[in-house]
Amino acid sequence: MGLLRMQQPFKLSVQFATDQTSADELPTRTQFRRWVTLALEQQAAIVIRVVDIAEGRELNHRYRGKDYATNVLTFVYDDTDPLSGDIVLCAPVIVQEALQQHKLLMAHYAHLTVHGILHLQGYDHIEEHDALCMESKEIEILANLGFLDPYTMPDEVTTSS
């Protein structure tokens, strides 16, 4: 049975702030909207910003104290109603990870977008129980989008002929 979710009204702005990745390696605004729609459980105003290494590194350093670019950062603005926040995706890191992990690039973007949207809504993966809950939700949403379990490496997936 498919994922039953009432579609919540939301505002979505997508910003492409990278020249390190070709346009055919970036999701479209329509793809982002579809991914957000399935992951969002409440009204929200969201900005998705796709950045390059320099901006990704700067944001990760400034807000997390880590001196490297990471794949996804989520910024929640707690004092707003409806919920609002920013999801920052670092394109070159995502491309590199997809290649290293033998994943389809759009599947990896979808996963990280869903992951960021869940964080925006308060999901977390610090404690094992919370991580299992969040991962289960990600797997379900991605399956409904037609993507494989992102936590299973491709060589662990068996296919029938």
C-alpha positions in Angstrom: 0.0 0.0 0.0 1.3 3.5 -0.9 2.2 6.2 1.6 -1.0 8.0 2.6 -0.3 11.5 3.5 -2.5 14.6 3.4 -0.8 17.1 1.2 0.1 20.1 3.4 0.2 23.5 1.8 3.8 24.7 1.7 5.9 27.4 0.0 9.1 26.2 -1.6 11.9 28.3 -3.1 14.8 26.6 -4.8 18.1 28.4 -5.3 20.9 27.1 -7.5 24.2 28.7 -6.3 26.8 26.4 -7.8 28.7 26.4 -11.0 30.7 23.3 -10.0 28.1 21.0 -11.3 26.4 20.8 -14.8 22.7 21.5 -15.1 22.0 17.8 -16.0 23.5 16.8 -12.6 21.0 18.9 -10.7 17.4 18.1 -9.8 14.7 20.3 -11.2 12.4 22.4 -9.1 9.6 20.0 -10.0 11.7 17.1 -8.6 12.4 19.0 -5.4 8.7 19.8 -5.0 7.7 16.2 -5.4 10.2 15.0 -2.8 9.2 17.7 -0.3 5.5 16.9 -0.8 6.0 13.3 0.3 8.2 14.1 3.3 6.3 17.1 4.7 3.8 16.5 7.5 2.8 20.1 8.2 2.5 23.5 6.7 5.9 25.1 6.0 7.9 27.7 4.1 11.1 26.1 2.8 14.2 27.3 0.9 16.3 24.7 -0.7 19.7 26.1 -1.7 22.1 24.0 -3.8 25.7 25.3 -3.2 29.3 24.7 -4.2 32.1 23.4 -2.0 33.2 26.9 -0.8 29.7 27.9 0.5 29.1 24.4 1.9 32.3 24.5 3.8 31.7 28.0 5.1 28.2 27.2 6.4 29.3 23.9 8.0 32.2 25.7 9.7 30.2 28.7 10.8 27.2 26.7 12.2 28.7 23.3 13.1 32.4 24.0 13.7 33.4 21.5 11.0 35.9 22.6 8.5 34.6 20.7 5.4 31.7 20.8 3.1 29.0 18.3 4.0 26.2 16.9 1.9 23.1 18.5 3.6 22.6 21.1 6.3 19.2 21.9 7.8 18.4 25.2 9.4 15.1 25.5 11.4 13.6 28.8 12.4 11.8 27.8 15.6 10.0 31.0 16.2 7.9 30.9 13.0 4.4 29.7 12.3 4.0 27.9 10.0 7.3 26.0 10.2 10.1 27.5 8.2 13.7 26.7 7.4 16.4 26.2 4.9 17.9 23.0 3.4 21.4 23.4 2.0 22.6 20.7 -0.4 26.3 20.8 -1.5 26.2 19.6 -5.1 29.8 18.5 -5.5 29.7 16.5 -2.3 26.5 14.8 -3.4 27.9 13.9 -6.8 31.1 12.5 -5.2 29.1 10.4 -2.7 26.7 9.0 -5.3 29.7 7.9 -7.4 31.5 6.4 -4.4 28.4 4.6 -3.1 27.3 3.5 -6.6 24.0 5.2 -6.2 21.9 7.0 -8.8 22.5 10.7 -8.5 18.8 11.7 -8.4 18.1 8.9 -5.8 20.9 10.4 -3.6 19.5 13.9 -4.0 16.0 12.7 -3.2 17.3 10.9 -0.1 19.2 13.9 1.2 16.3 16.3 0.5 13.9 14.0 2.4 16.4 13.7 5.2 16.7 17.4 5.4 12.9 17.9 5.4 12.5 15.3 8.2 15.2 17.2 10.3 13.3 20.4 9.6 10.2 18.8 11.3 12.2 17.6 14.3 13.3 14.1 13.4 16.8 13.2 14.5 19.3 10.3 14.4 21.5 11.0 17.5 19.9 8.2 19.6 19.6 4.7 18.1 15.8 4.5 18.5 15.4 7.9 16.8 17.7 7.0 14.0 15.8 3.8 13.3 12.5 5.8 13.2 13.9 8.4 10.9 15.6 5.9 8.6 12.4 3.8 8.4 10.5 6.9 7.4 13.1 7.8 4.8 13.0 4.3 3.3 9.2 4.4 3.1 9.1 7.8 1.4 11.8 6.9 -1.0 10.1 3.6 -1.9 7.0 5.6 -2.8 9.2 7.7 -5.0 10.5 4.6 -6.8 13.9 4.6 -5.2 15.8 1.8 -3.4 16.6 1.7 0.3 19.4 4.3 0.6 20.9 2.4 3.6 21.4 -0.8 1.5 24.5 -0.7 -0.6 23.8 -1.7 -4.3 25.8 -4.9 -4.1 23.6 -6.0 -1.1 20.5 -5.7 -3.2 19.4 -8.8 -4.9 17.4 -8.7 -8.1 15.3 -11.4 -9.6 15.6 -12.2 -13.3 
